[in-house]
Amino acid sequence: MGLLTGKTVVVTGVLTDQSIAFHIARLAQEEGADVVLTSFGRTMSLTRRSATRLPTEPPIVELDVTNDDDLAQFANRLGEHCETVDGLVHSIGFAPESALGGNFLHTSWSDVATAMQVSAYSLASLTMAAKPRMTSGASVVGLDFDASVAWPTYDWMGVAKAALESTARYLARDLGPEGIRVNLVAAGPIRTMAAKSIPGFDEFEKVWRDRAPLGWDLTDPAPAARACVALLSPWFAATTGEIVHVDGGVHSQGA
């Protein structure tokens, strides 16, 4: 018996096999879960390719979290592959180039709004789109990056992550009475496709190299994936509204 035997877990954001989301999907399958992936548009081919590299190739449901029609049809599309959803992984984030890289004071509202919708509001919209199929005891887990401080070059994505953290707390409040848990995993930096789009990512590498008490491997998504799978499981049945830091301990250290 694995931690997720008999469970169905929906995982967003699987693009390449370097991503944390891919490793969550892999580990969830190894722990007994049936996995469903989501993707859309030009990223669909990447998701399909990565799906073939999982232990069992999962179905892929089309979903663009900025598309109201996709969100409205999501529960029905999931129904083609599963009756109920026991776990939902939010691994979605995007900010236009102008919202990153030291341009904080000069970013337009339209670009900030895009970052907020895709990276923060989508936690609520995705959860509510899947909710008709979610069972009591279901778990929503989102991927975070510590938003308690201002990071070099992260700019409006950092603000969006702060909004993500607040969104998770309010979802935990409102969905708790229905037995649905909502938690985040704040992972340290990993060299993924998403990380490559962040100008000055090497500055994050230096912070973690110098300050992580446990050390930090920028090429290993497995520790963050294991934390996500644990939160998806019944082992954390009484935990919600939490942010679990998987960052080698950097968040606990002063400058």
PyMOL commands that set and color helices and strands:
alter all, ss='L'
color gray80, all
select helices_A, chain A and resi 20-30+41-51+68-79+97-99+104-106+109-133+155-178+193-196+201-211+222-232+234-236+250-252
alter helices_A, ss='H'
color red, helices_A
select strands_A, chain A and resi 8-11+34-39+60-62+85-90+134-144+181-187+243-246
alter strands_A, ss='S'
color yellow, strands_A
deselect
rebuild
show_as cartoon
